[in-house]
Amino acid sequence: FCLGGQPVIELGRMKCDGVLGLTAFHGLFDGALDVPIGATGGKIDPNKMKGRALICNGALDPYVPEKTLVEAQQVFQCLGWDTEVLNFENAMHNFSNPRTVYDDPDAPFGYDEEASTTSWNSALRLLEDIFDL
């Protein structure tokens, strides 16, 4: 499973009344700070939260430097999302795909069972919380 960061940020930016939760698995957030955040002026108003956002990231993912991850979290929060970040210490990009096997040991991709299982279970808990399942 894979759902990138940019589409999730865009969905979070839209005014979709029925969207109460967002999840990004090993997403890319290039240019996250370029996303228009509207009239908030970059300020977080805890009284105007739209719902919850979950960002699941591999700390060893070369496509998402720590600075970009922090910026993405700030954007989600400024857009009105109560945001949780799971940054898996030993995981690379594409950590949720068990078929990610490369002959090149330096490839920046790799399956990580713990990150995959934890991120998936966290997403399920998010849905359970939102929909009282």
C-alpha positions in Angstrom: 0.0 0.0 0.0 1.2 3.4 -0.8 -0.4 6.8 -0.6 1.8 9.8 -1.3 2.2 12.9 0.7 1.3 15.5 -2.0 -2.1 14.1 -2.8 -2.9 13.9 0.9 -1.8 17.5 1.5 -4.0 18.6 -1.5 -7.0 16.7 -0.1 -6.4 18.3 3.3 -6.3 21.7 1.7 -9.7 21.2 0.0 -12.9 21.9 1.7 -14.3 18.3 1.7 -16.8 18.2 4.5 -16.9 14.4 4.7 -13.1 13.9 5.0 -12.3 13.4 8.7 -9.0 11.6 8.5 -5.9 11.5 6.2 -3.0 9.1 6.1 0.2 9.2 4.1 2.5 6.1 3.9 6.1 6.9 2.9 4.8 10.0 1.1 6.8 12.7 -0.6 6.3 16.3 0.6 8.4 18.3 -1.8 7.4 21.9 -1.7 5.1 21.3 1.3 5.6 24.9 2.4 4.4 26.1 -1.0 0.9 24.8 -0.3 -1.5 27.8 0.2 -2.7 27.6 3.7 -5.4 30.2 3.4 -6.3 32.8 5.9 -4.6 31.1 8.8 -1.3 33.0 8.0 0.5 29.9 9.2 -1.1 30.0 12.6 -2.5 26.8 14.2 -6.0 27.2 15.7 -6.8 24.2 17.9 -10.5 25.2 17.9 -10.8 24.8 14.1 -9.4 21.3 13.6 -11.0 19.5 10.6 -10.0 16.0 11.6 -6.9 13.9 12.1 -3.9 13.3 9.9 -1.4 10.5 10.2 2.0 10.7 8.5 3.9 7.4 8.4 7.6 7.9 7.4 10.8 6.0 7.2 13.6 7.9 8.9 16.1 6.4 6.4 14.0 7.6 3.4 16.4 9.8 1.4 13.4 11.5 -0.3 12.0 12.9 2.9 14.7 14.8 4.9 13.8 15.6 8.5 13.3 19.3 7.6 10.7 18.3 4.9 8.9 16.0 7.3 8.6 18.8 9.9 7.4 21.2 7.2 4.7 18.8 6.1 3.5 18.4 9.7 3.3 22.2 10.1 1.3 22.5 6.9 -1.2 19.8 8.0 -1.6 21.6 11.3 -2.0 25.0 9.8 -4.6 23.5 7.5 -6.5 22.5 10.5 -5.6 18.8 11.0 -4.6 17.2 14.3 -1.4 15.6 13.0 0.5 12.6 14.3 3.9 11.6 12.7 5.3 8.1 13.0 8.9 8.2 11.9 10.3 4.7 11.8 14.0 4.6 12.7 15.1 1.8 10.5 12.7 2.1 7.6 13.4 3.4 4.1 11.1 4.5 1.3 8.4 2.1 0.3 8.6 0.3 3.7 5.1 -1.1 3.3 5.6 -3.2 0.2 6.9 -6.7 0.9 7.8 -7.1 -2.7 10.4 -4.4 -2.5 13.5 -6.4 -3.0 16.5 -5.0 -4.9 19.8 -6.6 -5.8 21.4 -3.2 -5.1 22.1 -3.0 -1.3 22.4 0.8 -1.7 18.9 1.2 -3.1 16.9 3.7 -1.0 13.8 1.3 -1.0 13.1 -1.5 1.3 10.4 -3.4 3.1 10.3 -3.1 6.9 7.8 -5.4 8.5 7.6 -3.5 11.8 7.0 -0.2 10.1 4.5 -1.7 7.7 2.5 -3.4 10.4 2.7 -0.5 12.9 1.7 2.1 10.2 -1.2 -0.1 9.0 -2.5 -0.7 12.5 -2.2 3.0 13.3 -4.2 3.8 10.2 -6.9 1.3 11.2 -7.0 2.8 14.7 -7.4 6.2 13.2 -10.4 5.0 11.2 -11.8 3.2 14.3 -11.6 6.3 16.4 -13.1 8.5 13.7 -16.0 6.2 13.0 -16.5 4.8 16.5 -15.9 1.2 15.2 
